């Protein structure tokens, strides 16, 4: 490697490492801010918090790495142009492409590394991070209870509260509890409703006391006599204060490394994503075919084909099939038909929601597949955006290059976000959504590289004004 190549590469690497560390630190702080509610107030060890950040860091690489390449390219090559180092190189016959040669080799190697990182490291860290989040959520039972929805505590209780308050969220308002029956765990035969409640437990105890105030207790009585069961026997009682003790042995175990059964598209590598896409596509096609066939049979058209009506035997004075029946029967038939249509429409609406969810999952899986390839390509393209642009604007440091880089990256990032959101609901193809932002940056990188190679600015204002002047002179002559 020649001295010039070594000098340019070392300068680029020093700036790259510094910018990467700074940006990574910023994005990690943002992550802490986003998930502070899951970490704060649970008496977690520092080691557990560091492990949480360690597992969440790889999923930030698809954001940090392209931005780092863009910022570094602008800063380094802008500094070279500002100090007239490129001018000195060109005076000795060294072109811009030749000067960028060593850095291009590094960027290509980095893009290949990013691809393997996205295919192997990110899925593993995503699983470990989601697994750690679930285990952390069990450190405080009050954290498990969410407002406005049912939350399971232990094996026997589902609890819903409208509002939590207190320094530890121990005070509950409008409590609804579904308690399972140990003899028949598959049904919710006991319902407890209370105006207020309080969570109380001693430190180190495996028992959580839930003290309810001013409520009602409802229980469906299950009998072995079918004749008595048809009457739906139940018991109801009112209480001023009622205490429930919940066993928290499993929750208090606090096994932070417990392996849970978790899976989503971000936890798969390329081979697993291809298998998942094939499986989801086949299942989706079979469900569509089965539902279409079922609706066809429910319509009764198949029976009409089997039992063809002899048109010659039809009396001429009968216009519709309802004319065969008397008015009372006609009313019953119309009501029956309307009920069948309403039921069919309700089934279709429910199936639409189901198929929409399946389509979204399939599209998200396809997006995850293409994103692994797009990351490496984006690193190369953003370098060819930043390096020529830095040579054109001739400004180094953290000022203008940082502003330009952030504006370009935000444009690139938000185009990708909007495209992926459109692809999830089927508005756009997942392949196009994954590559759209990269595809938009590709012609920009080619254009900037051409302008920088030919020593042209981004916008030649003098040439533009000359063309406008010639246009006006032509109009005057006419």
Wavefront OBJ file of the C-alpha trace (Angstrom):
o trace
v 0.000 0.000 0.000
v 1.363 3.357 -0.996
v 1.938 6.156 1.491
v -0.935 8.248 0.082
v -3.423 5.357 0.293
v -2.310 4.615 3.844
v -2.669 8.267 4.828
v -6.195 8.593 3.408
v -7.321 5.246 4.880
v -5.911 5.948 8.361
v -7.512 9.406 8.392
v -10.841 7.895 7.356
v -10.615 5.087 9.954
v -9.822 7.464 12.822
v -12.783 9.665 11.980
v -15.015 6.633 11.349
v -14.323 5.115 14.772
v -14.876 8.432 16.560
v -18.153 9.185 14.758
v -19.385 5.612 15.250
v -18.790 5.723 19.009
v -20.502 9.115 19.337
v -23.545 8.112 17.286
v -23.801 4.743 19.029
v -23.756 6.490 22.396
v -26.537 8.857 21.262
v -28.741 6.038 19.982
v -28.169 3.956 23.129
v -29.262 6.925 25.253
v -32.365 7.216 23.110
v -33.038 3.508 23.686
v -32.722 3.956 27.438
v -35.228 6.809 27.247
v -37.664 4.668 25.232
v -37.505 1.696 27.607
v -36.972 3.516 30.895
v -40.389 2.363 32.116
v -39.276 -1.258 31.802
v -36.048 -0.722 33.736
v -36.867 1.884 36.391
v -38.257 0.999 39.793
v -37.526 -2.743 39.639
v -34.377 -2.873 41.763
v -32.328 -4.287 38.894
v -28.615 -4.942 39.182
v -26.279 -2.813 37.101
v -25.173 -6.011 35.351
v -28.724 -6.696 34.163
v -29.099 -3.148 32.808
v -25.766 -3.461 30.989
v -26.854 -6.803 29.558
v -30.084 -5.168 28.358
v -28.080 -2.468 26.567
v -25.628 -5.036 25.186
v -28.433 -7.048 23.593
v -30.236 -3.991 22.229
v -27.108 -2.456 20.667
v -26.872 -4.737 17.564
v -30.389 -3.782 16.439
v -29.156 -0.157 16.271
v -26.417 -0.982 13.736
v -28.725 -0.662 10.647
v -29.270 2.966 11.712
v -25.843 3.880 13.090
v -23.610 2.310 10.435
v -25.020 4.034 7.292
v -25.171 7.373 9.121
v -21.581 6.926 10.318
v -20.363 6.238 6.764
v -22.201 9.269 5.413
v -20.916 11.643 8.118
v -17.357 10.330 7.971
v -17.195 10.590 4.176
v -18.411 14.172 4.251
v -16.022 15.188 7.029
v -12.879 13.500 5.709
v -13.184 14.330 2.021
v -14.518 17.785 2.816
v -11.433 18.383 4.973
v -9.135 17.164 2.171
v -10.800 19.576 -0.269
v -10.781 22.453 2.225
v -7.016 22.074 2.830
v -6.366 21.816 -0.938
v -4.988 18.300 -0.522
v -7.163 17.098 -3.409
v -5.823 19.956 -5.517
v -2.270 18.791 -4.767
v -3.215 15.219 -5.688
v -4.783 16.281 -8.973
v -1.720 18.379 -9.836
v 0.348 15.173 -9.719
v -2.162 13.290 -11.897
v -4.070 11.481 -9.105
v -7.808 11.515 -9.775
v -10.576 11.524 -7.177
v -11.389 7.850 -7.876
v -7.741 6.923 -7.370
v -7.619 8.833 -4.096
v -10.778 7.049 -2.928
v -9.421 3.601 -3.843
v -8.217 2.445 -0.410
v -11.350 3.728 1.304
v -13.565 2.048 -1.304
v -11.895 -1.274 -0.497
v -12.602 -0.724 3.206
v -16.234 0.217 2.528
v -16.814 -2.897 0.408
v -15.315 -5.071 3.145
v -17.459 -3.258 5.714
v -20.599 -3.817 3.599
v -19.906 -7.577 3.418
v -19.322 -7.650 7.187
v -22.575 -5.724 7.746
v -24.476 -8.316 5.709
v -23.183 -11.238 7.796
v -23.731 -9.214 10.968
v -27.363 -8.571 10.006
v -27.840 -12.232 9.098
v -26.306 -13.825 12.186
v -25.673 -11.437 15.077
v -28.787 -9.236 14.942
v -31.315 -12.154 14.967
v -29.555 -13.738 17.946
v -29.354 -10.468 19.885
v -33.003 -9.713 19.050
v -34.083 -13.008 20.601
v -31.933 -12.480 23.701
v -33.208 -8.909 24.074
v -36.877 -9.819 23.781
v -36.307 -12.741 26.153
v -34.622 -10.445 28.674
v -37.464 -7.913 28.404
v -40.021 -10.590 29.260
v -38.015 -11.795 32.248
v -37.515 -8.243 33.535
v -41.261 -7.580 33.291
v -41.825 -10.261 35.945
v -39.649 -8.603 38.565
v -42.560 -6.600 40.019
v -46.138 -7.923 39.821
v -47.496 -4.375 39.795
v -45.575 -3.807 36.564
v -47.216 -6.859 35.019
v -50.693 -5.456 35.668
v -51.491 -3.072 32.824
v -54.205 -0.453 32.896
v -57.310 -1.101 30.829
v -56.587 -4.734 29.919
v -56.492 -8.179 31.507
v -53.093 -9.308 32.827
v -52.294 -12.778 34.103
v -50.783 -13.088 37.585
v -49.784 -16.611 38.424
v -51.738 -19.515 36.985
v -55.153 -18.806 38.500
v -55.826 -15.060 38.198
v -56.501 -12.629 35.363
v -56.679 -9.048 36.660
v -57.875 -5.880 34.970
v -57.663 -2.398 36.513
v -58.710 0.960 35.122
v -56.138 3.024 36.997
v -53.019 2.531 39.124
v -51.534 5.018 41.573
v -49.035 5.257 44.404
v -45.253 5.362 44.454
v -45.141 1.639 43.567
v -48.428 1.500 41.629
v -49.851 -0.448 44.576
v -53.254 1.258 44.641
v -55.769 -0.040 42.117
v -59.108 1.353 40.996
v -62.075 -0.500 39.400
v -60.644 -3.998 39.747
v -62.044 -6.976 37.807
v -60.641 -10.454 38.541
v -61.334 -13.707 36.725
v -60.344 -16.618 38.926
v -59.922 -20.092 37.496
v -61.287 -23.176 39.176
v -58.600 -25.682 40.155
v -60.944 -28.558 39.372
v -61.852 -27.087 35.970
v -59.004 -24.770 34.915
v -60.364 -24.304 31.384
v -63.186 -21.982 32.412
v -63.604 -18.689 34.294
v -66.363 -19.555 36.747
v -65.499 -16.940 39.378
v -65.618 -13.171 38.832
v -64.681 -10.626 41.499
v -65.410 -6.915 41.008
v -64.221 -4.257 43.460
v -64.141 -0.466 43.535
v -60.619 -0.274 44.982
v -57.698 -2.538 45.714
v -54.182 -2.536 47.130
v -51.172 -4.738 46.488
v -49.268 -5.567 49.662
v -46.407 -7.990 50.283
v -43.427 -8.257 52.586
v -39.919 -8.046 51.169
v -38.644 -11.496 50.229
v -42.079 -13.084 50.549
v -43.420 -15.383 47.840
v -46.994 -14.373 48.623
v -48.701 -11.284 47.230
v -51.728 -9.997 49.136
v -54.381 -8.274 47.066
v -56.767 -6.431 49.396
v -60.078 -5.548 47.704
v -62.629 -3.094 49.112
v -66.340 -2.658 48.395
v -67.037 -5.275 45.798
v -69.073 -8.280 44.700
v -68.194 -11.927 44.322
v -69.885 -14.008 41.602
v -69.416 -17.752 41.102
v -71.044 -20.169 38.681
v -71.767 -23.402 40.563
v -70.758 -26.508 38.652
v -72.810 -29.609 39.507
v -72.493 -33.196 38.324
v -76.261 -33.384 37.766
v -77.047 -32.224 34.183
v -80.653 -31.430 35.100
v -79.583 -29.004 37.815
v -76.853 -27.505 35.626
v -79.408 -26.412 33.024
v -80.742 -23.868 35.526
v -77.330 -22.108 35.597
v -76.951 -22.079 39.403
v -74.717 -19.340 40.804
v -73.725 -17.680 44.064
v -73.402 -13.958 44.672
v -72.115 -12.092 47.700
v -71.074 -8.576 48.708
v -67.962 -7.687 50.728
v -66.536 -4.563 52.333
v -63.017 -5.990 52.345
v -61.692 -9.177 50.806
v -58.081 -10.432 50.701
v -56.611 -12.708 48.045
v -53.208 -14.325 48.481
v -51.383 -15.048 45.215
v -48.388 -17.370 45.068
v -45.444 -15.595 43.429
v -42.882 -18.364 43.719
v -42.378 -18.462 39.969
v -42.224 -14.685 39.635
v -39.840 -14.217 42.528
v -37.438 -16.769 41.109
v -36.126 -13.889 38.960
v -34.359 -16.116 36.447
v -33.075 -13.393 34.156
v -31.624 -15.947 31.720
v -34.766 -18.041 31.387
v -35.406 -19.059 27.771
v -38.928 -18.196 26.611
v -40.730 -19.378 23.486
v -40.408 -16.228 21.381
v -40.243 -15.742 17.644
v -40.745 -12.989 15.083
v -39.293 -12.047 11.736
v -36.408 -10.098 13.313
v -35.112 -13.264 15.010
v -34.591 -15.234 11.782
v -31.615 -15.431 9.452
v -31.986 -15.584 5.672
v -32.497 -19.343 5.388
v -35.087 -19.320 8.182
v -36.844 -16.310 6.630
v -37.154 -18.086 3.279
v -38.689 -21.127 4.974
v -41.034 -18.894 6.979
v -42.117 -16.983 3.858
v -42.875 -20.222 1.983
v -44.825 -21.573 4.956
v -46.840 -18.377 5.434
v -47.562 -18.104 1.695
v -48.786 -21.705 1.449
v -50.922 -21.373 4.568
v -52.384 -18.079 3.352
v -53.251 -19.523 -0.082
v -54.848 -22.609 1.461
v -56.908 -20.489 3.867
v -58.145 -18.278 1.027
v -59.069 -21.317 -1.072
v -60.793 -23.088 1.835
v -62.782 -20.003 2.810
v -63.830 -19.330 -0.793
v -64.987 -22.911 -1.174
v -66.868 -22.773 2.129
v -68.688 -19.565 1.148
v -69.581 -21.095 -2.207
v -71.201 -24.095 -0.539
v -72.992 -21.877 1.988
v -74.555 -19.909 -0.865
v -76.408 -23.019 -2.047
v -75.392 -22.633 -5.704
v -73.999 -26.150 -5.765
v -77.368 -27.617 -4.803
v -79.107 -25.568 -7.477
v -76.816 -27.099 -10.065
v -77.549 -30.594 -8.809
v -81.334 -30.023 -8.731
v -82.046 -28.311 -12.020
v -85.553 -26.898 -12.457
v -87.518 -27.839 -15.529
v -88.356 -24.436 -17.034
v -91.212 -25.934 -19.159
v -93.021 -27.117 -16.008
v -92.989 -23.659 -14.462
v -96.425 -22.022 -14.512
v -96.369 -18.840 -16.628
v -98.145 -16.755 -13.992
v -95.400 -17.253 -11.349
v -92.735 -14.514 -11.592
v -90.599 -15.419 -8.548
v -90.191 -18.466 -6.370
v -91.852 -16.592 -3.498
v -95.157 -16.621 -5.416
v -95.456 -20.330 -4.674
v -95.877 -19.627 -0.952
v -98.508 -17.750 1.002
v -97.733 -14.276 2.467
v -96.845 -15.624 5.936
v -94.377 -18.091 4.530
v -92.963 -15.449 2.208
v -92.221 -13.205 5.206
v -90.508 -16.083 7.020
v -88.386 -16.884 3.949
v -87.319 -13.257 3.510
v -86.395 -12.961 7.211
v -84.416 -16.194 7.017
v -82.582 -14.966 3.922
v -81.760 -11.621 5.578
v -80.433 -13.370 8.684
v -78.262 -15.617 6.527
v -76.912 -12.606 4.648
v -76.160 -10.741 7.891
v -74.351 -13.785 9.264
v -72.380 -14.135 6.064
v -71.382 -10.447 6.122
v -70.241 -10.737 9.742
v -68.164 -13.783 8.820
v -66.632 -11.920 5.894
v -65.752 -8.912 8.097
v -64.096 -11.199 10.652
v -62.183 -13.019 7.940
v -61.051 -9.724 6.424
v -59.414 -8.787 9.725
v -57.832 -12.238 9.990
v -56.497 -12.194 6.434
v -55.232 -8.638 6.893
v -53.203 -9.739 9.918
v -51.784 -12.688 7.974
v -50.914 -10.435 5.033
v -49.155 -7.990 7.342
v -47.115 -10.762 8.949
v -46.117 -12.147 5.539
v -45.133 -8.695 4.260
v -43.093 -7.928 7.376
v -41.247 -11.225 6.964
v -40.413 -10.409 3.338
v -39.248 -6.917 4.354
v -36.954 -8.437 7.000
v -35.415 -10.680 4.317
v -34.654 -7.858 1.881
v -33.387 -5.523 4.614
v -30.452 -7.850 5.271
v -29.252 -7.375 1.696
v -30.148 -3.681 1.580
v -27.937 -2.796 4.576
v -24.663 -3.685 2.848
v -25.670 -2.002 -0.422
v -26.762 1.145 1.460
v -23.308 1.419 3.077
v -21.642 1.520 -0.358
v -24.134 3.932 -1.924
v -24.108 6.366 1.002
v -20.307 6.465 0.814
v -20.532 7.504 -2.834
v -23.003 10.185 -1.750
v -20.902 11.560 1.108
v -17.388 11.411 -0.335
v -18.074 13.342 -3.589
v -20.346 15.769 -1.770
v -17.587 16.501 0.732
v -15.143 17.126 -2.125
v -17.641 19.518 -3.723
v -18.650 21.597 -0.687
v -14.987 21.758 0.497
v -15.823 21.991 4.167
v -14.571 19.644 6.892
v -15.177 19.324 10.612
v -18.400 18.793 12.548
v -20.321 21.847 11.335
v -21.779 21.984 7.846
v -20.911 18.353 6.958
v -22.824 17.092 9.974
v -25.886 19.178 9.078
v -25.834 18.024 5.441
v -25.287 14.391 6.459
v -28.175 14.429 8.928
v -30.520 15.997 6.362
v -29.566 13.412 3.739
v -29.857 10.535 6.202
v -33.224 11.706 7.533
v -34.499 11.840 3.950
v -33.142 8.342 3.328
v -34.515 7.003 6.629
v -38.001 8.503 6.440
v -38.491 7.357 2.848
v -37.669 3.855 4.065
v -40.073 4.104 7.018
v -42.995 5.360 4.914
v -42.336 2.704 2.274
v -42.241 -0.109 4.848
v -45.436 1.097 6.512
v -47.116 1.084 3.104
v -45.789 -2.403 2.391
v -47.095 -3.850 5.659
v -50.730 -3.193 4.694
v -50.172 -4.306 1.100
v -50.155 -0.868 -0.543
v -46.608 -1.416 -1.824
v -44.649 -4.558 -2.645
v -42.230 -5.534 0.170
v -39.325 -5.786 -2.291
v -39.863 -2.228 -3.533
v -40.347 -0.873 -0.003
v -37.070 -2.396 1.219
v -35.012 -1.028 -1.672
v -36.821 2.267 -2.365
v -34.675 4.583 -0.232
v -31.481 2.902 -1.458
v -32.698 3.117 -5.052
v -33.369 6.849 -4.692
v -29.858 7.434 -3.325
v -28.232 5.464 -6.171
v -28.727 8.073 -8.971
v -27.789 10.822 -6.501
v -24.495 9.048 -5.749
v -23.743 8.620 -9.473
v -24.525 12.273 -10.198
v -22.442 13.590 -7.277
v -19.503 11.339 -8.194
v -19.636 12.633 -11.773
v -19.792 16.280 -10.659
v -16.897 15.847 -8.239
v -14.769 13.971 -10.802
v -15.250 16.689 -13.421
v -14.568 19.498 -10.894
v -18.086 20.872 -11.126
v -20.191 22.273 -8.312
v -23.557 20.989 -7.232
v -25.218 23.858 -9.037
v -23.497 26.053 -11.658
v -25.273 29.364 -11.046
v -23.296 31.341 -13.685
v -24.053 28.810 -16.422
v -27.708 28.837 -15.399
v -27.904 32.653 -15.655
v -26.164 32.596 -19.037
v -28.743 30.171 -20.374
v -31.564 32.349 -19.058
v -29.966 35.394 -20.727
v -29.652 33.601 -24.063
v -33.281 32.545 -23.817
v -34.433 36.156 -23.308
v -32.275 37.398 -26.214
v -33.842 34.793 -28.505
v -37.315 35.946 -27.518
v -36.415 39.603 -28.239
v -35.098 38.721 -31.705
v -38.310 36.858 -32.505
l 1 2 3 4 5 6 7 8 9 10 11 12 13 14 15 16 17 18 19 20 21 22 23 24 25 26 27 28 29 30 31 32 33 34 35 36 37 38 39 40 41 42 43 44 45 46 47 48 49 50 51 52 53 54 55 56 57 58 59 60 61 62 63 64 65 66 67 68 69 70 71 72 73 74 75 76 77 78 79 80 81 82 83 84 85 86 87 88 89 90 91 92 93 94 95 96 97 98 99 100 101 102 103 104 105 106 107 108 109 110 111 112 113 114 115 116 117 118 119 120 121 122 123 124 125 126 127 128 129 130 131 132 133 134 135 136 137 138 139 140 141 142 143 144 145 146 147 148 149 150 151 152 153 154 155 156 157 158 159 160 161 162 163 164 165 166 167 168 169 170 171 172 173 174 175 176 177 178 179 180 181 182 183 184 185 186 187 188 189 190 191 192 193 194 195 196 197 198 199 200 201 202 203 204 205 206 207 208 209 210 211 212 213 214 215 216 217 218 219 220 221 222 223 224 225 226 227 228 229 230 231 232 233 234 235 236 237 238 239 240 241 242 243 244 245 246 247 248 249 250 251 252 253 254 255 256 257 258 259 260 261 262 263 264 265 266 267 268 269 270 271 272 273 274 275 276 277 278 279 280 281 282 283 284 285 286 287 288 289 290 291 292 293 294 295 296 297 298 299 300 301 302 303 304 305 306 307 308 309 310 311 312 313 314 315 316 317 318 319 320 321 322 323 324 325 326 327 328 329 330 331 332 333 334 335 336 337 338 339 340 341 342 343 344 345 346 347 348 349 350 351 352 353 354 355 356 357 358 359 360 361 362 363 364 365 366 367 368 369 370 371 372 373 374 375 376 377 378 379 380 381 382 383 384 385 386 387 388 389 390 391 392 393 394 395 396 397 398 399 400 401 402 403 404 405 406 407 408 409 410 411 412 413 414 415 416 417 418 419 420 421 422 423 424 425 426 427 428 429 430 431 432 433 434 435 436 437 438 439 440 441 442 443 444 445 446 447 448 449 450 451 452 453 454 455 456 457 458 459 460 461 462 463 464 465 466 467 468 469 470 471 472 473 474 475 476 477 478
